[in-house]
Amino acid sequence: MNARQRHEARSAYAMLLPSLIGVIGFLLLPVLIVVALSFMRWNLISAPEWVGLENYAYILTSGRFGNSLLVTALFVLLAIPISIGMGLLLAIAINRGLPGTSWLRVLYVLPWVCAPLALGVVWKWIFDPTNGALNAIIGRRVEWLTDPDLALPAVVFVQVWSTVGYISLFFLAGLQQIPRAVYEAAMLDGAGGVRTLVSITLPLLRPTMFFVTVTSVISSFQVFDSIYAMTGGGPAFRTDVIAARIYDEAFVGLRLGRAAAMAVVLFVVLVGVTLVQQRYFQRRITYDMS
């Protein structure tokens, strides 16, 4: 490496330094602190006490934590396919260039840019059994958020409503990158709408599908604000997602060691799920659209 190359390398590292400080200080360091706390007992008042694997042994044998994992998995399995499917259909509709689509793009993304906690408060009023707008429209009293059988579908609906517009914008960007000539060739070959969707659109959208699926799964596993505002984890822990359980352990029960251990388990689960998705999409992604 000559003097010029060394100078360029030093300049590059100097320009990267602010970002590296941010990554280390606000990403890597907090992760290491959480991992260290997961081996301790701490209530924010007394000094932390080393307990080894005790926190992990407790949460892995705890029915409450197991229930939270199950609820979160059900939430993800319900919300993700619906959100992605509706987002794709919405993007296809917008891509047709119908009148007013520019305004629709803004309207569809508004729920995503709003604060989830505020949306949760609004939807709690909408679902209110006595004074809620939804029951007033249908003309009957339904306990949307207090019925154990309806609470989880209700919060899944809110999650889908708040994310479908955001997802559709990514699919729309992917659709607009597909060359028009590909569709024209398919039409000349006699391919119908369904065949074109299955054989051309979906394969060429796999890079977008991979990104949308990974980010949507991660955000759904971490959902907290809206559910906490609507149900607080109830009724009967039917909406007690893992992020709400971590919050309850840390800031209600003041058991930060257990909460940290839960966060580490959640991190491991997310890494595992992401690797599975990456493995699935790895050989199915087509980047060349020429």
Buried (B, 14 or more C-beta within 10 A) or exposed (E): EEEEEEEEEEEEEEEEEEEEEEEEEEEEEEEEEBBEBBBBBBEEEEEBEEBEEBBBEBBEEBEBBEBBBEBBBBBBEBBBEBBBEBBBEBBBBBBEEEEEBEEBBEEBBEBBEEEBEEBBBBBBEBBBBEEBEBBEEEEEEBBBBBBEEBBBEBBBBBBBBBBBBBBBBBBBEBBEEBEEEBBEEBEEEEBEEEEBBEEBBEEBBBBBBBEBBBBBBBBBBBBBBBBBBBBBBBBEBBBBBBBBBBBBBBEEEEBBBBBBBBBBBBBEBBEEBBEEBEEEBEEEBEEEEE
